[in-house]
């Protein structure tokens, strides 16, 4: 009987392969690092300042280019620095000259009373501002590269103008403010003219020179006044009593000048004042919405290669930020008022105490307090705005489906950093400014971490043709920065 050979051993059990959707790559964290130093940037800054002074400000666009290139070159993302390359920097200079000429024409029209021309220039500026902003974003992103991959801004002009709808509202409100101011000015001139006419009429009827009679004698009324009993004579007390009982009225029956009341504001002036306040409030709200629209559009329509940007940011968060800014600004104004009162008391005490050394020191200290208040009252609010806006953007920004960002920036610490930098800048007569700029930029950049799904090689490069540089001059004026 044949023997059956043994069966081969079965292979070990292996689980079935996971589907492709379950094989997700690991998430890598890449911190953003800024390697610049204040001492290095000081050399760039001092050269920029000297050249701008020597050229009466015409070197400003080139100074701006050198500063951006320094900060981008020392900002490392996943170990690789950002690059800012402009093939023809002279185009930035041309945009700056055009903007400077436009501003000079607008100021000249206002100064020489060509109000229609000034209004036309202002309306034209509002009409082309969305185009200039979009052009500036295309230029700025198009000149920025990372690992050889060029960034781009791909918003259509329709999207840009749709996001700019608050500009039309702000322009209409500003024209309303100008009209209300003109009404108030005309009302003040009318009230002043009426008061002057009333005063001259009262003077002419009461104490002015009287006409003589044909025979050269004074009128009977003036003769009676001239023969009025003097104090101490019989009838003087009765005359004074009669005047007080009659309400101290003069012969014409009008109230004396001492009891004259201030003219009340006409109703149209009150309406103009109320309209001006509402227009200012509406303009502030329109600016807030415009800034939000531009912030969202700038991130969502930005591309790195073929990867689009994304941003999760609700308008309610933006409104809460501005409410917080208003509260901080109000607290700063109250604190400034208290410090100013203390400084005023110190000045008065030093003036009353003569020239003793202690009093002179108090006078110098009070003067320094008043000097710093002009800047210090707005620094906390402005610093909080920068920090909170940075938090909202970088905690909700991402790149396609492969990356997202997060920031650890603390608003309180950043506000204190800005206040300290402001004080040191004042004490050093401005020479600490480059160190302040570096420390504030480093605080923001070093707080950002990018979380990338898979490797960074997923990003595909796409070279984008360089756009016009005219809009970048406007971006510098408005303070529009990438980071």
C-alpha positions in Angstrom: 0.0 0.0 0.0 1.6 3.3 -1.0 2.4 5.8 1.7 1.0 9.3 1.3 3.7 11.9 1.7 3.1 14.5 4.4 1.5 17.8 3.5 3.8 20.9 3.5 3.4 23.1 6.6 0.9 25.9 6.1 2.3 29.5 6.0 1.9 31.6 9.2 -1.3 33.6 9.5 -0.9 37.2 8.3 -3.7 39.8 8.6 -5.1 41.1 5.4 -3.6 44.4 4.1 -5.3 47.6 5.2 -7.2 49.6 2.6 -5.5 52.6 1.1 -7.6 55.0 3.1 -6.4 53.5 6.4 -2.7 53.8 5.5 -2.4 57.4 6.5 1.0 58.9 6.7 2.3 60.1 10.0 2.0 63.8 10.9 5.4 65.6 11.2 5.8 68.8 13.2 8.1 71.5 11.8 8.8 74.6 13.9 9.4 78.0 12.2 12.6 79.6 13.4 13.9 83.1 13.0 17.7 83.2 13.2 18.3 87.0 12.8 19.9 89.2 15.4 19.3 92.8 16.4 23.0 93.7 15.9 22.9 92.4 12.3 19.7 94.2 11.4 21.0 97.4 13.0 23.6 97.6 10.2 20.9 97.2 7.6 18.6 99.7 9.4 21.2 102.4 9.9 22.2 102.3 6.2 18.6 102.5 5.1 18.0 105.5 7.4 21.1 107.4 6.2 20.3 106.7 2.5 16.6 107.8 2.9 17.8 111.0 4.6 20.3 111.6 1.8 17.8 111.1 -1.0 14.9 112.9 0.8 12.9 109.7 1.1 13.3 108.4 -2.5 15.3 105.4 -1.2 12.3 104.1 0.7 11.3 101.3 -1.6 14.8 100.0 -1.8 15.1 100.2 2.0 11.8 98.2 2.2 13.2 95.6 -0.2 16.4 95.2 1.8 14.5 94.8 5.1 12.1 92.2 3.7 14.9 90.2 2.2 16.8 90.2 5.5 13.7 88.9 7.5 12.7 86.4 4.9 16.3 85.1 4.6 16.5 84.5 8.3 13.0 82.8 8.6 13.5 79.0 8.3 10.5 76.8 7.7 11.3 73.1 8.2 15.0 73.9 8.0 14.8 75.9 4.8 14.7 79.7 4.6 12.2 81.8 2.7 13.4 83.7 -0.3 12.3 87.1 -1.5 13.6 87.8 -5.0 12.7 90.7 -7.2 14.1 90.7 -10.7 13.7 94.4 -11.3 13.6 96.4 -8.0 13.3 99.7 -10.0 9.6 98.8 -10.7 9.1 99.2 -6.9 10.6 102.6 -7.1 8.3 103.6 -10.0 5.3 102.5 -8.0 6.5 104.5 -5.1 7.0 107.7 -7.2 3.5 107.4 -8.7 1.9 107.0 -5.2 3.9 110.0 -3.9 2.8 112.1 -6.8 -0.8 111.2 -6.3 -0.6 112.0 -2.6 1.1 115.4 -3.4 -1.7 116.3 -5.9 -4.4 115.4 -3.4 -2.8 117.5 -0.6 -2.3 120.4 -3.1 -6.0 120.3 -4.1 -7.0 120.4 -0.4 -4.6 123.2 0.4 -5.6 125.5 -2.4 -9.3 125.0 -2.0 -10.0 122.8 -5.0 -12.5 120.7 -3.1 -14.1 119.1 -6.2 -10.7 118.0 -7.5 -9.9 116.6 -4.0 -13.2 114.7 -3.8 -12.6 113.3 -7.4 -9.1 112.1 -6.5 -10.4 110.5 -3.3 -13.2 108.7 -5.2 -10.7 107.6 -7.9 -8.4 106.2 -5.2 -11.3 104.3 -3.5 -12.2 102.9 -6.9 -8.8 101.5 -7.8 -7.8 100.5 -4.3 -9.0 96.9 -4.7 -7.0 96.6 -7.9 -3.9 98.0 -6.2 -4.4 95.6 -3.2 -4.7 92.6 -5.5 -1.7 93.7 -7.5 0.3 94.1 -4.3 -0.6 90.6 -3.1 0.3 89.0 -6.5 3.6 90.8 -6.5 4.4 89.9 -2.9 3.5 86.2 -3.1 5.0 85.9 -6.6 8.4 87.1 -5.3 8.3 84.6 -2.3 9.8 81.2 -2.7 10.5 78.2 -0.4 12.7 75.3 -1.5 12.5 76.6 -5.0 8.7 76.5 -5.0 7.2 79.9 -5.8 4.0 81.1 -4.0 1.2 82.7 -5.9 -2.0 84.7 -5.3 -4.8 83.5 -7.5 -7.9 85.5 -6.6 -9.8 86.8 -9.5 -10.6 90.5 -9.8 -14.2 89.8 -9.3 -13.4 88.1 -6.0 -11.2 91.1 -5.0 -13.9 93.7 -5.7 -16.5 91.6 -4.1 -14.5 91.5 -0.9 -14.0 95.2 -1.1 -17.7 96.2 -0.8 -17.1 97.9 2.6 -15.0 100.5 0.7 -18.1 101.9 -1.0 -19.8 102.2 2.4 -16.7 103.8 4.0 -16.4 106.3 1.1 -20.1 107.3 1.3 -19.8 107.7 5.1 -16.6 109.8 4.8 -18.3 112.1 2.3 -21.2 112.4 4.8 -18.7 113.3 7.6 -17.3 116.0 5.3 -20.8 117.4 4.6 -21.7 117.3 8.3 -18.5 119.2 9.2 -19.3 121.8 6.6 -22.8 122.2 8.1 -21.4 122.6 11.6 -18.8 125.2 10.4 -21.5 127.2 8.6 -23.7 127.0 11.7 -20.9 128.3 13.9 -20.2 131.2 11.6 -23.9 132.1 11.5 -24.2 131.9 15.3 -21.1 134.0 15.7 -22.4 136.6 13.3 -25.8 136.8 15.0 -24.1 137.2 18.4 -21.9 140.0 17.1 -24.9 141.8 15.6 -26.8 141.5 18.8 -23.9 142.9 20.8 -23.4 145.8 18.5 -27.1 146.6 18.6 -27.1 146.5 22.4 -24.1 148.8 22.5 -25.6 151.3 20.1 -29.0 151.5 21.9 -27.6 151.6 25.4 -24.2 153.3 25.8 -23.5 154.6 22.3 -23.3 158.2 21.4 -26.7 160.0 21.3 -27.8 162.3 18.5 -28.0 166.0 19.4 -31.1 168.1 19.1 -31.4 170.8 16.5 -30.6 173.5 19.2 -27.4 171.7 20.2 -28.7 170.4 23.5 -28.6 166.8 24.5 -31.9 164.8 24.3 -34.2 164.9 27.3 -33.5 161.4 28.2 -29.8 162.0 28.4 -30.3 165.2 30.4 -32.4 163.2 32.9 -29.7 160.6 33.1 -27.1 163.2 33.5 -29.1 164.8 36.4 -29.7 161.5 38.1 -29.2 161.8 41.8 -25.8 160.7 43.0 -25.2 158.3 45.8 -26.0 159.9 49.1 -28.3 162.5 47.7 -32.0 162.4 48.3 -33.8 160.0 45.9 -30.7 157.9 45.1 -32.0 155.0 47.2 -35.4 155.2 45.7 -33.9 155.2 42.2 -31.7 152.1 42.9 -34.7 150.3 44.5 -36.8 151.1 41.4 -34.1 149.6 39.2 -33.9 146.4 41.2 -37.7 146.0 41.3 -37.9 146.4 37.5 -35.4 143.6 37.0 -32.5 146.0 36.1 -33.8 146.6 32.7 -32.5 149.4 30.6 -34.6 152.0 28.7 -35.1 149.7 25.7 -36.5 146.9 28.0 -33.7 144.5 27.1 -31.8 142.4 29.6 -28.3 143.8 30.5 -25.3 142.3 28.8 -24.3 140.4 31.9 -27.4 138.2 31.7 -27.0 137.4 28.0 -27.3 133.7 27.3 -25.3 131.6 24.9 -27.1 131.0 21.7 -28.5 127.5 21.4 -27.4 125.2 18.6 -29.9 125.1 15.8 -31.7 121.8 15.1 -29.8 121.2 11.9 -26.5 121.5 13.6 -27.5 119.0 16.2 -28.6 116.6 13.4 -25.3 117.2 11.7 -23.3 116.4 14.8 -25.3 113.2 15.4 -24.8 112.2 11.8 -21.1 112.8 12.1 -20.9 110.5 15.1 -22.9 107.8 13.4 -20.8 108.1 10.2 -17.5 107.8 12.2 -18.9 104.6 13.9 -20.1 103.2 10.6 -16.8 103.9 9.0 -15.0 102.1 11.8 -17.3 99.1 11.3 -16.7 99.1 7.5 -13.0 99.2 8.0 -13.3 96.2 10.4 -15.2 94.2 7.8 -12.9 95.2 5.0 -9.9 94.0 7.0 -11.6 90.7 7.7 -12.5 90.2 4.1 -9.0 90.9 2.9 -7.4 88.6 5.6 -9.6 85.7 4.6 -9.1 86.2 0.8 -5.4 86.6 1.2 -5.0 83.2 2.9 -7.7 81.2 1.0 -6.5 82.3 -2.5 -2.8 81.8 -1.7 -1.0 78.8 -3.3 2.3 77.1 -2.6 2.9 75.2 -5.8 -0.5 73.5 -6.4 -1.5 73.4 -2.8 -4.2 76.1 -1.9 -4.3 77.8 1.5 -7.3 77.4 3.8 -8.5 79.4 6.8 -11.1 78.8 9.5 -12.0 82.2 10.9 -15.5 83.4 11.8 -16.4 87.1 11.6 -17.8 86.9 15.2 -14.2 86.2 16.4 -13.0 89.2 14.5 -15.7 91.4 16.2 -14.8 90.1 19.6 -11.2 91.0 18.9 -12.1 94.6 18.1 -14.3 94.8 21.3 -11.3 93.8 23.3 -9.2 96.3 21.6 -11.7 99.1 22.4 -11.7 98.0 26.1 -7.9 98.1 26.3 -7.8 101.4 24.5 -10.3 102.9 27.0 -8.3 101.6 30.0 -5.2 103.1 28.4 -6.8 106.5 28.0 -8.0 106.5 31.7 -4.5 105.5 32.8 -3.0 108.3 30.7 -5.4 110.8 32.1 -4.4 109.8 35.7 -0.7 110.0 34.9 -1.2 113.4 33.2 -2.9 114.7 36.3 -0.1 113.5 38.5 2.5 115.0 36.1 0.5 118.3 36.2 0.6 118.3 40.0 4.3 117.6 40.0 4.9 120.5 37.6 2.9 122.9 39.7 4.6 121.8 42.9 8.0 122.2 41.3 7.1 125.6 40.0 5.9 126.7 43.4 8.9 125.3 45.2 11.5 127.3 43.3 14.7 125.8 41.9 15.6 123.3 44.6 17.2 120.1 43.2 14.4 117.9 44.3 11.8 120.1 42.6 13.8 120.2 39.4 14.0 116.4 39.4 10.2 116.3 39.8 9.8 118.7 37.0 12.0 116.6 34.6 10.1 113.5 35.6 6.7 115.0 35.0 7.9 116.3 31.6 9.1 112.8 30.6 5.7 111.3 31.7 3.9 113.7 29.5 6.2 113.0 26.6 5.7 109.2 26.8 2.0 109.4 27.2 1.5 110.5 23.6 2.9 107.2 22.4 2.2 104.9 25.3 -1.5 105.4 25.4 -2.0 103.5 22.1 0.8 100.9 22.3 -1.0 98.3 24.4 -4.1 98.4 22.1 -2.0 98.2 18.9 0.2 95.4 20.3 -2.9 93.4 21.4 -4.4 93.8 17.9 -1.3 92.4 16.3 -1.0 89.5 18.7 -4.7 88.6 18.6 -4.9 88.8 14.8 -1.8 86.6 14.6 -3.4 84.0 16.8 -6.7 84.0 14.9 -4.9 83.6 11.5 -2.2 81.1 12.4 -4.4 78.9 14.6 -6.9 78.5 11.7 -4.6 78.5 8.6 -3.6 75.4 6.6 -2.2 74.3 3.2 -4.6 72.1 1.3 -5.2 68.8 3.1 -1.6 68.2 3.9 -0.6 70.9 6.5 -2.0 73.1 9.2 -0.4 75.7 11.5 -0.6 76.5 15.2 0.9 79.4 17.2 1.8 79.5 20.9 2.0 83.4 21.0 0.7 84.9 24.2 -1.1 88.2 23.8 -0.1 89.5 27.3 3.6 88.7 26.9 3.6 90.3 23.4 2.0 93.5 24.7 4.5 93.8 27.5 7.3 93.2 24.9 6.0 96.0 22.8 5.6 98.4 25.7 9.2 97.7 26.9 10.5 98.2 23.3 8.7 101.5 23.1 10.2 102.7 26.3 13.7 101.7 25.3 13.3 103.3 21.9 12.3 106.6 23.5 15.2 106.4 26.0 17.7 105.8 23.2 16.3 108.5 20.9 15.2 105.8 18.4 18.4 103.8 18.1 16.8 100.8 19.8 14.2 100.6 17.0 16.0 97.8 15.0 16.4 95.6 18.1 12.7 96.2 18.9 11.6 95.1 15.4 13.7 92.0 15.5 12.5 90.9 18.9 8.8 91.4 18.0 9.2 89.6 14.7 11.1 86.7 16.4 8.3 86.4 19.0 5.7 85.9 16.3 7.7 83.7 14.0 9.2 81.4 16.6 5.7 80.7 18.0 4.5 79.0 14.8 4.6 75.3 14.2 3.6 73.5 11.0 2.0 70.1 11.1 2.6 68.3 7.8 1.0 65.0 6.8 3.6 62.9 5.1 6.8 64.3 3.6 7.3 67.8 2.4 8.1 66.5 -1.1 4.3 66.4 -1.8 4.4 70.0 -2.7 4.8 70.4 -6.5 6.5 73.5 -7.8 4.9 75.9 -10.1 6.7 79.0 -11.5 4.4 82.0 -11.7 5.2 85.0 -13.9 6.1 88.1 -11.9 3.3 90.6 -11.7 3.5 94.4 -11.6 5.1 96.1 -8.7 2.9 99.2 -8.5 0.5 97.8 -6.0 3.4 96.9 -3.6 3.9 100.6 -2.9 0.3 100.8 -1.7 0.8 97.6 0.4 3.7 99.3 2.2 1.6 102.4 2.9 -1.2 100.2 4.3 1.1 97.9 6.2 0.1 94.7 4.4 2.7 92.1 5.3 2.8 88.4 4.7 3.9 87.6 8.2 
